[in-house]
Amino acid sequence: MPSPIQELYETRVYPAMSHPISDPAVSAVAAKLGGLDVRHPAEARILEIGCCSGLNLIPLAMRWPGGRFVGIDLSGPSIEEARALATAAGVSNVEFYAVDLRDFDATGGPFDFIIAHGFFSWVPDDVKAALFAFCRRNLAPTGIATISFNLECGWQARFPVIRKVRAIKQAGARDEWSALGILRTVTEANSPELAIIDDMLAKGPAILAFDDFGPVNDPWPLDRFVHAAAAAGMRWLGESDPGKNLPRNLDEVTVEKLRREAADPLGFQIAADAAAGRTFRSGVLCRDDAPVEDRISLERVFEFSVRSGQLPLDSEDQSIFGAIRSRAPACIAMTEVLAAMPGFSRQDVARRSYDGIQLGWILPRIEPVWFDEEPPDRPVLNSFRLECARRRLPLVDVWHQPCSFPVRHADVLAAMDGTRDQGGLAGFARNHCPELAFEPWLRHLAWRGMFA
C-alpha cells in the first residue's frame, strides 16, 4: 500500500519553480566563507533530490554546460515532464530519474553539490536519516549539501491555524483551501493568526497541499538538525545564503544581548531563531573529514563577485555600496570594487565587504554576471525560457529567481523567438493583451537578465 506521501506525489504535481536559495553560485560562496574550498559549479557534478519537474535544475545545467547534473524525484509524472522540458530546450548535460532516494544508486557521483530543497521536513524520520547518510556517502571530499528545513520555533504559531483549517474541513468544507478562506472571514482583525492565514493564502492551493497541509510536516530546532547531521558524519558550515545566517528582523541591541547571553555560537543561533520567530533555514553541510579551515582570511572576499542588495539609509558604508550599485544590474568581481575605491586600503575594502555580505546588503556570487540592462532590438529568449513560456511555466531569470506571468503575457513571451523586432512584438502585444504596458514590461525583462 502506498504511503500518504507517495499517494500525494503520484496524484498531484508540485508547482514548477526555481529555488534561488539553492543556487550553487551562492552556496559555493557560503562554503568558502565557512572555510571549505569547493569546486567551481561550472565543472561540478550536481545532484538535486526532489527535483520535481526540473525548473530548478535545468537552468543551472544550461548556465554551466561543462557540469554534469542529475535530478531524482518520487513523482513519475514530474520526472517525465522534466525530461521532456530538457529535451525540448536542447539541454543534454542533465539526467532525471523517478526513484526513491533510498533506492538510488548515485549515478553520476560522487557529487560536488547536492541540493535537497523542500524535502527534509516533509518526509519521515527514516528518510531524513537516509538523506544524511546518502550525502555523507556520495559527496566528494570537498563537496557540499544544501538542505533546507522548517524551524520548530517559527512553526509553533502556525500549527494551531492548520488544526483549525482541518477542523473546518472535517465539518464540511470542500478542501483545505476552502476551509482556509472560511477561517480568514471569521478571524478577528487584531488576531496574530491573521498574518499567518494571509501568508498561507499567498502560497496558493497547489503549494499548500505539499507544504503546510502535507501528509508530513515536521519542523526541527537547529540544534537537533546539526546534531543529527553530525551523527551521520556531516558538518554544518552555515546558511546557503551568507546574508541569512542571522534573521534580518532583529535589531542590533537584541542581537548583542543574545550574543552575550549565549553559551556558544550554536546557542546564539538558536536564541536568534526563537527571538525572530524564524520558520525556515537552508543549511550548507560538508563531510566531517572535509579540509575545513579554522580561520578565514578576509582576503577570501576577493574571490567573489558582488551586486547590491538593500543598504540601510543610516549606514556608514555608502561609498562601497555606491561603487557596487553604480554597476547594477551586473554582478562584478570584487577586484573591480577595489579598483573603484582608490581612497580605501585593500584591508578596509575587505572588511567592509565581508560585513556587508553578512548583513545582506552586498549579494555575493562565485562568478561575475554581465548583461545589457536595455532590451535588444530583436528580443530573443534562450531555448529554455522560450520553452517555459510555451508551456506556461515560470521563467527563471539570471539570478535564478522564478517569474510567473499571466497566460496572455506568456503568449507574448513565446513570440520572442527571434522572428520579431521590438516593433513587431509591441504590435503583437497590443492585439493579444492590450492591457500590457509593453515597453516598461520589456525593460523589466531586460533588467532581470531574461535576454542575457
N, C-alpha and C positions, 0 to 999 in steps of 0.2 A: 504494500500500500504506500503511495507516495506521501511524503511529509507535507505539512501545510506550506512550507517554503517551496518545495518542488512544484506543488499544485499551483501556487501563485505564479511562478515563473513559466509554467507550461501554458497557462491560460491568459496571462497578461504580459505586456512588454513594457519595461521601464522606459520612460521618455528619453529620447536621444538627447545627449548634451555632452559638452566637454567640461573638464574639471580643472580650471587654472591652477588650483592649489596642488595638483599632482604633476604639473609640468616639470619634466626633468631639467629644463633650463633654469628653473628656480630652485628646485630641491638639490641640485648639484651645488649651488651656492650655499645652501643651508648645511650640507655635508662638509664643505670646505671650512665654513665658519665653526663647525663642530670639531674640526681637526683631522678630517679624513680627505685625502686626495682621491676623488672619484674619477672614473673615466669620463671623457667628454661624451655627451649623448650622441654627437654626430657619428661616432664609430662604436656605439654601445649595443649590447643585447638587452632589450627591454621587454618585460612581461607585464601585462595587465590582467589581474584576477577580477572577474566580474566586469568584463569589458562591454557588456550589453551589445548594442548594435554598431559599435566601432567608432562613434563620433568623437571619443576622446583619443583613441589610439591612431586612427588613420591619418589625421592631420600631423601628428608627430612623425609618423613614418614618411609622410610626404616632405616634411621640413628637413629631415635628415636621411636622405636616400642611401647613405653609407651604413646606416644602422640596420639591425635585424629586430623585428617586432613580432610578438606573439600575444594573442588575446584568448582568454578562456572565459566561458560563462556557462551557467547551468541551463540557460534557455536556448533550446534548439532554434526556435524562430528568430531570436535575436542574432545568433551566430550566422544563420543563413542570410539575414539582412546585412550583416557586417561584411560577409564575403562578397555579396552582390555589389555593395557600395564600393568596396576597394577595387573590385574588377572594373566597374563602370568608370571609376576615376583613374584607372591605369596605375594604381599603387601596387607594386609587386613585392615589396620587401616586408610584407606583413602576412601572418597566418592566423587563422581563427579555429578554435576547437570548442565543440559543445561537450563539456566534460566537468565532472565534479572535481574540485581541487584535490581531494583525497585519492583520486584515481589517475591524476595527470602524471605522465612520465617525464615532465620537464623538457619536452622537445625544444631544442634551441639554446639550452642553458650551458654552463652557468650564466646567470644574468647579472648585469651591471646595475640595472634598475628593476625593481619590482613595485608595481602600483596596485594597491588594494583600497580603492576609494569607495565609500558607501557599502562596505562588505562586513566589517568586523562586528558591528553592533546588531546586525540582523541575521546572525547565524548562531546555532547552539554552541555551548562551551567546547564540545569536542572538535568542532570545526575551527573555532578560534585557536585552539591548541595546535591543530593541524596546520593552520596558516603560519604560526610562528616557527614550527618545526620545518615546514616546507621552505620558508625563507632562509633559515639557518643552513639548510642542506643545499640550497640551489643558488645562493648568492655567490658571486665572485668574491675573492678575498677583499677587494675594496668596493664591493657593491653596496647599495643601499636599498631599503624597502620603505616606501611611503605608505603608511597605513593610517586611515582616518577612523575616528570612533566618537561616539556620543559620550558626553561627560555627565556623570551622575548628579553633580551639584546643580547643573542647569536644568536637567530634566525632571527634578523633583516637583517643580511647579507645573510641568506640562502633563504629568500623568493624571492628576485629578480631572483635567479637561478631557483627556482621552477616555477616562472612565465614564464621564457624563455623556460624551458622544455615543459610546457603546450602549449605555442605558437607554438613551433616546431611540437608538436604532432598534433595540430589543422591544421597545414599547410600540413600535410600528413604523418608524421612519424607513424609507426605501433603502438607504445605504448610509455609510458614514458621512459622505459629503452632504447629503440632505440633512442628516442629524446635526452636523456642524453648523449649517445655516440656521436651523431652528435654535440651537444653543446661542448663536450670535444675537438673535432677536430677543431672547429672554435674559441676557446677561446685562447687569446694570452698568451704566456708563462709567462709574468710578471703580469698577472691579479690575484688579490687576490681571485677571484672566482674559480680559478683552484683547489686550495686545497679543497674547498667545493665540487666541482664536483667529485674529486677523493675520498673524504670521502663518498659521496653518492654511487659511483661505488663500493666501498669496501663493502657496505652493501649487495649488490645483489638485483635482481629484486623482489624476494619474500618479503623481508623485506620492501623495498621502497614502495611497494603498500599499506602497512599499516601505514608506518611512514611518511616520507617526502611527499608522494603523497596520503596520506589517505584522505577520504572524509571530516574529521575534523582534523585540526592541529592547536591547539590554545595555544601557549606558553603564560605564565603569568610571570610578575615580582614577586620576592619573597614576597614583602610586600602584594600584592594582595592575594597571596595564604595564607599567615599567617593570614591575617585579615578575609578572607572568612572562614577559619577553625575556628578561634576564634568565629565568629558569630554563628557557629553551635555547639559551646561548646567544641572545640578541641584546644589543646595547642601544639605549636611547641617546640620540645626538641633539634633538631639538625639533622645533616645528619645521614643517616643509617650507613655509613662508617665513623667512627670518624676522620679518616685521611683526609677527604674531606670537612670538614667544610669551609676550605679556598682553593681556586684554587691553585694548585701546580705550576702554571706557573707565579706566581707573586714573585718578589724578595723582600727581607726584607725591603729595602728602600721604595718601593712602598707601602707595607703593613703598615709600620709605618706612612707614610704620610696619607694614607686613614684613619687610626685609629684616628689620631689627628684631621682630618677634619670632621669626622662623628659626628652627633648629638647624636646617640645612637647605641647600638650593631646591631640592625636590619639595620639601615642606613649604618653602616660599611659593613655588609654582602652584601647589595645591591650594594654599590660602588665597592666592590671587584669583584662581579659578572660582572659588567659592564667593569671594567678595564681588566679583563681576557677574556672577550668575552665568558663567560660561557654559555653553551647551555642546561644544564641538572642538575637537582637536585633530590635527593632521600631523603625525609624527614621522620623523626620519630615523630609521634604525639601521645598524650595521651588525656584522658578526662580532662576537665578543673577542675574537682574536684579530680583528682588523687593526692595521697600523695607525691608530688614532694618536695625534699629538696632544700632549697635556697642556701646552701653552700655545696660543695662536698669536702670531705676529700681525700687527695692524697692516703690514705691507701686503697681506693677502688681499686686501680690498682692490689693489691694482690689477688683480687677475680678473676682475669682474667688469661688466658693463652696467650702466645705470640709466634710469629715467626718473622723472619727477613724480612724486605722489602728491600728498596734500600736506603742506607745511603750516603749522600754527602761525597766526599773524604776529604773535609776540616773540617768535623765535629769533635767536641771535645769529642764525645761520642763513640769513637771506642771501649772502654773497654766493656761497657754494650752490644753494638752491637755484639762484638765478642763472648760474653758469650751466647747470643741468637743464633747467627749464627752457633756456634760450635755444636749445637744440631739439625741443619737442616737435613732433611726437616720437622722434628717434630715441633709441636706447644706445648710448655712446660709451666707448671704452673709458674707464677711469683715468687712463693716461691722458685722454683728451681733456677731462675735467681738470687735471693737474696743470696742463699746459694753459688752460683758460684762466688760471688764478696765479699770476706771477708774483703777487704780493704775499703769498702764503707759502710756508715751508711744506715740504713733502709730508712730514710727520703731522703737521696741523691738518692738512687735507685728509690724510688717512684717518685721523681721529674723528674729525667732523663727519666724514663719510660713513665710518663704522657706526657712530652714534645714530646717524640719520637712517641707516639701514635697520638698526634695531628698533627705532621708533616708528618706522613705516613711512617716513616722508621721502626716502630715497628707495626706489624699487630696483633691486639688482637682478641680473641675469648672467648666465655663464658666457654669453656671446652678444655682440652688438646686433642691433636691428635697425636697418635703414630702409626708408621708403618715402615716396613723394606724398606730401600731405594734400596735394591738389589732384583731383581726378584726371586721368589721361584723356586725350581727345577721343579715343576709342576704348571705353572701359571694358575690360575683359576679366572675368573671374577665372581662377585656376580650375582645373578639371574637377577637383573635389568639391569646391564651393559651388560650382555650376551644377554638379550632380545633386548636391544637397538642396539647392533651390528648386530643381526639377521635382524632387521628392517631398518638397515642403518640410524639410528639416531645418533646424537652426544652422546658421553659418558660423564657423569658428574664425575669429579674427586673428590678427598677427600676434596678439597677446594670449591666445588660447582661450579667449572668452567666447561663450556661445551667444549668439544674437538671433532671436526669433523674429519673424516677420508675419504680418497678415498674409493670407493666401494671395490676394491680388498684388501685393508688393512682391511676393515671391515670384509671381509671373514676370514682373519687370526684371528681377534678378536673373531669372532663367533666360531672359533675352540678351544678357551680357555675354554673348558667345563669340564676339568679335565681328559680327556681321553688321553692327550699327555703330555709328558715332554718337556723340552726346546729343546732337540734334535729333537723330532718329530715335534714340531711347526716350528723349523728352516727349516726342510725339506719341510713341507707344504708351508711355505712362499717362499722358493726357487722355487718350482714348480708353485705356484699360482701367485706370483708377484716378479720376480727375481730382480727388481729394488730396493726393500726394503732392507735397511741395518738393518737386523733383530736384531742383538744383541744390538746396541745402541738404537734402537727403543724400544726394550723390557725394557732396563734400564730406558728410559724416562717414560714409562708407570708406572714402579715401583716408580720412583721419584714423580710422581703425585698421588700416592696412589691408583692406579687402582686395585691393588691386596690386598688392606687393608681389 
